[in-house]
Amino acid sequence: MRRTHSSGRAQRGFTLIELIVAITIVAVMGAVVVPAVMNHVSEARRTAARSDVNTLMQALKLYKMDNGRYPTGEQGLAALVNKPTSGPAAANWKVYVEKLPKDPWGNPYQYDNPGLKGEVDVYSLGADGKPGGEGSDADIGSWE
């Protein structure tokens, strides 16, 4: 679009209608794309949590093979990183994981011994950090 100014120079710009149309197009695209991307992010976090839970369960199985039992509920997952100083001794203890991961939402993984759904349970409380829930708030555990 070309407009002439009183001095005779050509001026370039957008009309208000063109700007409104462009903003509307961007808003509609954002309304469609953002939810789809957020859904993928949520599913990626749940997949990462499942992977961490599986890794911790494998480390717990190695701990049991070496020491004849799982760490107590009091010793918790910390027994995979540091030799327990309380409770039953772990005579053949070694480092089972270098560092305890946090779940994808920044919370520690939970450990129950005895477990409610298995001999021991390892789980994340999901996005809301509370037991139960649905969708991205649902717990992700070793029983899945």
Backbone as CSV, one residue per row, in Angstrom:
resi,resn,N_x,N_y,N_z,CA_x,CA_y,CA_z,C_x,C_y,C_z
1,MET,0.847,-1.157,0.000,0.000,0.000,0.000,0.895,1.222,0.000
2,ARG,0.549,2.172,-0.781,1.383,3.362,-0.926,0.524,4.594,-0.721
3,ARG,0.961,5.457,0.124,0.266,6.724,0.337,1.261,7.843,0.064
4,THR,0.737,8.914,-0.395,1.634,10.050,-0.606,1.410,11.057,0.500
5,HIS,2.481,11.561,0.958,2.476,12.577,2.002,2.405,13.928,1.319
6,SER,2.077,14.965,2.031,1.930,16.286,1.423,3.210,16.751,0.732
7,SER,4.355,16.198,1.128,5.597,16.611,0.479,5.854,15.823,-0.799
8,GLY,4.960,14.825,-1.104,5.113,14.089,-2.342,5.862,12.768,-2.157
9,ARG,6.380,12.470,-0.971,7.074,11.200,-0.731,6.065,10.080,-0.537
10,ALA,6.443,8.878,-0.935,5.573,7.720,-0.720,5.784,7.224,0.705
11,GLN,4.687,6.911,1.387,4.748,6.407,2.753,4.203,4.988,2.761
12,ARG,4.866,4.098,3.452,4.414,2.713,3.511,3.941,2.413,4.923
13,GLY,2.925,1.562,5.024,2.395,1.190,6.328,1.226,0.250,6.168
14,PHE,0.669,-0.148,7.303,-0.482,-1.041,7.313,-1.700,-0.268,7.795
15,THR,-2.825,-0.649,7.246,-4.057,-0.028,7.722,-4.478,-0.728,9.003
16,LEU,-5.377,-0.142,9.729,-5.887,-0.723,10.960,-6.546,-2.073,10.686
17,ILE,-7.269,-2.178,9.611,-7.930,-3.440,9.244,-6.900,-4.535,9.010
18,GLU,-5.834,-4.225,8.298,-4.787,-5.218,8.043,-4.151,-5.680,9.346
19,LEU,-3.909,-4.778,10.260,-3.337,-5.149,11.556,-4.287,-6.034,12.357
20,ILE,-5.558,-5.694,12.364,-6.548,-6.498,13.094,-6.631,-7.902,12.500
21,VAL,-6.620,-8.024,11.191,-6.666,-9.336,10.536,-5.418,-10.147,10.898
22,ALA,-4.256,-9.531,10.853,-3.009,-10.239,11.176,-3.012,-10.707,12.632
23,ILE,-3.444,-9.851,13.546,-3.488,-10.214,14.965,-4.492,-11.344,15.192
24,THR,-5.614,-11.287,14.520,-6.629,-12.344,14.647,-6.084,-13.679,14.162
25,ILE,-5.377,-13.674,13.039,-4.791,-14.911,12.514,-3.790,-15.492,13.505
26,VAL,-2.931,-14.658,14.059,-1.941,-15.129,15.039,-2.632,-15.671,16.286
27,ALA,-3.685,-15.004,16.758,-4.412,-15.456,17.945,-5.074,-16.809,17.706
28,VAL,-5.693,-16.982,16.533,-6.341,-18.257,16.223,-5.305,-19.368,16.143
29,MET,-4.197,-19.105,15.493,-3.131,-20.117,15.411,-2.623,-20.466,16.806
30,GLY,-2.446,-19.475,17.649,-1.993,-19.719,19.016,-2.988,-20.541,19.804
31,ALA,-4.268,-20.282,19.609,-5.308,-21.028,20.319,-5.324,-22.491,19.909
32,VAL,-4.895,-22.799,18.706,-4.866,-24.171,18.219,-3.549,-24.854,18.590
33,VAL,-2.446,-24.166,18.435,-1.125,-24.762,18.613,-0.746,-24.933,20.088
34,VAL,-0.989,-23.942,20.916,-0.546,-23.986,22.315,-1.113,-25.186,23.072
35,PRO,-2.423,-25.479,23.003,-2.916,-26.658,23.723,-2.278,-27.962,23.238
36,ALA,-2.046,-28.077,21.936,-1.419,-29.291,21.407,-0.001,-29.445,21.939
37,VAL,0.742,-28.361,21.988,2.114,-28.406,22.498,2.109,-28.722,23.989
38,MET,1.198,-28.109,24.744,1.135,-28.351,26.187,0.790,-29.804,26.480
39,ASN,-0.068,-30.412,25.649,-0.411,-31.812,25.837,0.824,-32.685,25.633
40,HIS,1.650,-32.348,24.647,2.875,-33.120,24.409,3.855,-32.950,25.562
41,VAL,3.955,-31.765,26.118,4.846,-31.519,27.261,4.384,-32.344,28.451
42,SER,3.088,-32.362,28.707,2.534,-33.129,29.824,2.822,-34.620,29.653
43,GLU,2.623,-35.136,28.459,2.879,-36.559,28.212,4.370,-36.876,28.313
44,ALA,5.227,-35.961,27.876,6.677,-36.167,27.992,7.091,-36.246,29.462
45,ARG,6.489,-35.422,30.300,6.801,-35.471,31.739,6.358,-36.795,32.342
46,ARG,5.194,-37.270,31.957,4.699,-38.549,32.483,5.611,-39.696,32.021
47,THR,6.080,-39.631,30.789,7.001,-40.656,30.274,8.325,-40.617,31.030
48,ALA,8.838,-39.426,31.308,10.085,-39.287,32.069,9.910,-39.844,33.475
49,ALA,8.769,-39.590,34.093,8.514,-40.112,35.441,8.476,-41.641,35.422
50,ARG,7.819,-42.236,34.416,7.782,-43.702,34.308,9.198,-44.271,34.172
51,SER,10.024,-43.601,33.376,11.401,-44.048,33.190,12.188,-43.981,34.503
52,ASP,12.044,-42.876,35.238,12.725,-42.747,36.533,12.261,-43.818,37.515
53,VAL,10.949,-44.066,37.569,10.407,-45.082,38.475,10.995,-46.446,38.130
54,ASN,11.073,-46.767,36.846,11.653,-48.048,36.425,13.125,-48.147,36.816
55,THR,13.860,-47.065,36.650,15.286,-47.051,37.031,15.436,-47.272,38.530
56,LEU,14.626,-46.585,39.329,14.700,-46.756,40.785,14.306,-48.168,41.202
57,MET,13.314,-48.737,40.541,12.918,-50.118,40.859,14.048,-51.104,40.537
58,GLN,14.739,-50.886,39.426,15.867,-51.762,39.096,16.973,-51.643,40.148
59,ALA,17.236,-50.417,40.592,18.242,-50.206,41.639,17.810,-50.879,42.942
60,LEU,16.524,-50.809,43.263,16.020,-51.468,44.472,16.152,-52.985,44.376
61,LYS,15.933,-53.540,43.201,16.086,-54.987,43.015,17.536,-55.407,43.208
62,LEU,18.465,-54.591,42.702,19.890,-54.883,42.926,20.232,-54.796,44.407
63,TYR,19.695,-53.781,45.086,19.895,-53.630,46.533,19.415,-54.897,47.247
64,LYS,18.242,-55.381,46.875,17.696,-56.586,47.508,18.573,-57.809,47.221
65,MET,19.056,-57.930,45.985,19.927,-59.061,45.652,21.197,-59.029,46.488
66,ASP,21.770,-57.842,46.690,23.017,-57.711,47.448,22.819,-57.851,48.951
67,ASN,21.680,-57.377,49.451,21.495,-57.269,50.899,20.372,-58.147,51.457
68,GLY,19.700,-58.888,50.597,18.688,-59.827,51.054,17.335,-59.214,51.377
69,ARG,17.183,-57.930,51.221,15.923,-57.249,51.506,15.951,-55.867,50.883
70,TYR,14.776,-55.284,50.758,14.683,-53.903,50.297,14.989,-52.965,51.461
71,PRO,15.364,-51.712,51.176,15.510,-50.747,52.272,14.177,-50.603,53.012
72,THR,14.238,-50.343,54.289,13.011,-50.136,55.055,12.352,-48.835,54.601
73,GLY,11.122,-48.651,55.003,10.427,-47.404,54.691,11.149,-46.213,55.283
74,GLU,11.718,-46.409,56.487,12.469,-45.326,57.142,13.757,-45.007,56.384
75,GLN,14.457,-46.024,55.893,15.691,-45.798,55.132,15.375,-45.144,53.787
76,GLY,14.270,-45.534,53.202,13.808,-44.918,51.970,14.747,-45.079,50.790
77,LEU,14.480,-44.281,49.761,15.292,-44.324,48.542,16.707,-43.805,48.782
78,ALA,16.914,-43.067,49.871,18.258,-42.564,50.193,19.245,-43.716,50.366
79,ALA,18.747,-44.912,50.699,19.613,-46.083,50.865,20.261,-46.501,49.546
80,LEU,19.765,-45.990,48.443,20.376,-46.298,47.144,21.589,-45.418,46.864
81,VAL,21.685,-44.306,47.583,22.768,-43.342,47.373,23.797,-43.406,48.498
82,ASN,23.315,-43.531,49.730,24.177,-43.564,50.919,23.886,-44.811,51.736
83,LYS,24.933,-45.420,52.281,24.756,-46.619,53.100,23.901,-46.281,54.312
84,PRO,22.856,-47.068,54.548,21.993,-46.795,55.697,22.765,-46.874,57.016
85,THR,22.474,-45.929,57.902,23.122,-45.906,59.215,22.164,-46.330,60.317
86,SER,20.886,-46.469,59.969,19.909,-46.933,60.950,19.151,-48.113,60.367
87,GLY,18.475,-48.833,61.233,17.711,-49.980,60.768,18.619,-51.154,60.462
88,PRO,18.092,-52.159,59.782,18.899,-53.338,59.461,20.132,-52.966,58.635
89,ALA,21.243,-53.602,58.978,22.505,-53.326,58.275,22.432,-53.824,56.835
90,ALA,23.134,-53.134,55.971,23.264,-53.524,54.563,24.707,-53.948,54.343
91,ALA,24.986,-55.212,54.649,26.366,-55.725,54.668,27.058,-55.623,53.311
92,ASN,26.333,-55.801,52.236,26.938,-55.782,50.899,26.564,-54.526,50.125
93,TRP,26.351,-53.446,50.840,25.889,-52.210,50.220,26.918,-51.648,49.254
94,LYS,26.438,-51.028,48.201,27.248,-50.258,47.260,26.380,-49.115,46.744
95,VAL,26.932,-48.216,45.990,26.146,-47.126,45.405,25.287,-47.712,44.284
96,TYR,23.982,-47.523,44.392,23.061,-48.069,43.398,22.608,-47.016,42.391
97,VAL,22.559,-45.768,42.805,22.345,-44.638,41.905,23.226,-43.500,42.401
98,GLU,23.761,-42.708,41.494,24.646,-41.611,41.868,23.913,-40.511,42.619
99,LYS,22.679,-40.256,42.190,21.899,-39.162,42.765,20.431,-39.506,42.612
100,LEU,19.643,-39.220,43.639,18.206,-39.455,43.529,17.581,-38.379,42.648
101,PRO,16.885,-38.803,41.619,16.249,-37.801,40.752,15.009,-37.214,41.418
102,LYS,14.643,-36.037,40.988,13.345,-35.460,41.354,12.405,-35.794,40.204
103,ASP,11.117,-35.845,40.488,10.185,-36.114,39.399,10.142,-34.896,38.469
104,PRO,9.547,-35.019,37.298,9.552,-33.914,36.332,8.889,-32.626,36.822
105,TRP,8.176,-32.691,37.935,7.529,-31.507,38.506,8.326,-30.968,39.685
106,GLY,9.524,-31.524,39.915,10.419,-31.019,40.950,10.198,-31.590,42.333
107,ASN,9.407,-32.636,42.454,9.137,-33.256,43.755,9.923,-34.551,43.909
108,PRO,10.227,-34.947,45.147,10.923,-36.224,45.335,9.999,-37.405,45.009
109,TYR,10.604,-38.489,44.543,9.837,-39.715,44.337,9.522,-40.314,45.699
110,GLN,8.371,-40.966,45.781,7.898,-41.570,47.023,8.278,-43.045,47.047
111,TYR,8.476,-43.564,48.265,8.835,-44.968,48.445,8.060,-45.518,49.628
112,ASP,7.406,-46.639,49.411,6.680,-47.316,50.492,7.181,-48.742,50.615
113,ASN,7.564,-49.119,51.834,7.900,-50.498,52.154,7.306,-50.781,53.520
114,PRO,6.286,-51.604,53.611,5.703,-52.405,52.536,4.869,-51.544,51.597
115,GLY,4.783,-51.996,50.370,3.999,-51.263,49.380,2.522,-51.609,49.467
116,LEU,1.705,-50.755,48.929,0.263,-51.009,48.886,-0.128,-51.795,47.639
117,LYS,0.683,-51.656,46.579,0.340,-52.296,45.308,1.375,-53.329,44.877
118,GLY,2.438,-53.456,45.616,3.489,-54.423,45.348,4.292,-54.627,46.619
119,GLU,5.351,-55.439,46.532,6.198,-55.647,47.715,6.743,-54.314,48.217
120,VAL,7.194,-53.474,47.267,7.550,-52.081,47.549,6.946,-51.237,46.436
121,ASP,6.685,-49.990,46.736,6.138,-49.073,45.735,7.056,-47.870,45.595
122,VAL,7.320,-47.484,44.348,8.019,-46.240,44.032,7.078,-45.473,43.115
123,TYR,6.878,-44.182,43.420,5.912,-43.439,42.624,6.126,-41.935,42.715
124,SER,5.568,-41.258,41.715,5.487,-39.804,41.689,4.032,-39.452,41.938
125,LEU,3.806,-38.350,42.617,2.443,-37.906,42.900,1.844,-37.102,41.737
126,GLY,2.542,-37.010,40.626,2.028,-36.312,39.451,2.182,-34.805,39.558
127,ALA,1.548,-34.102,38.640,1.714,-32.651,38.521,1.235,-31.895,39.757
128,ASP,0.180,-32.391,40.412,-0.366,-31.655,41.564,0.364,-31.961,42.871
129,GLY,1.237,-32.981,42.889,1.976,-33.313,44.108,1.109,-33.894,45.214
130,LYS,-0.107,-34.372,44.868,-1.031,-34.936,45.846,-1.405,-36.351,45.427
131,PRO,-1.688,-37.223,46.387,-2.094,-38.586,46.031,-3.349,-38.605,45.166
132,GLY,-3.406,-39.576,44.249,-4.562,-39.725,43.375,-4.516,-38.749,42.223
133,GLY,-5.664,-38.362,41.744,-5.749,-37.403,40.651,-6.001,-38.078,39.322
134,GLU,-6.282,-37.251,38.345,-6.551,-37.728,36.989,-5.702,-36.949,35.995
135,GLY,-5.513,-37.525,34.816,-4.738,-36.847,33.775,-3.316,-36.602,34.228
136,SER,-2.823,-35.370,34.064,-1.444,-35.061,34.441,-1.253,-35.037,35.959
137,ASP,-2.355,-35.006,36.715,-2.276,-35.042,38.183,-2.220,-36.468,38.735
138,ALA,-2.442,-37.462,37.895,-2.487,-38.853,38.349,-1.110,-39.329,38.802
139,ASP,-1.116,-40.209,39.813,0.126,-40.804,40.303,0.714,-41.712,39.233
140,ILE,2.043,-41.793,39.207,2.759,-42.636,38.261,3.630,-43.549,39.107
141,GLY,3.368,-44.866,39.074,4.067,-45.737,39.992,4.597,-47.023,39.393
142,SER,5.317,-47.755,40.232,5.949,-49.005,39.836,4.916,-50.084,39.535
143,TRP,3.671,-49.882,39.901,2.609,-50.856,39.644,2.061,-50.766,38.230
144,GLU,2.462,-49.752,37.461,1.948,-49.592,36.088,2.688,-50.471,35.122
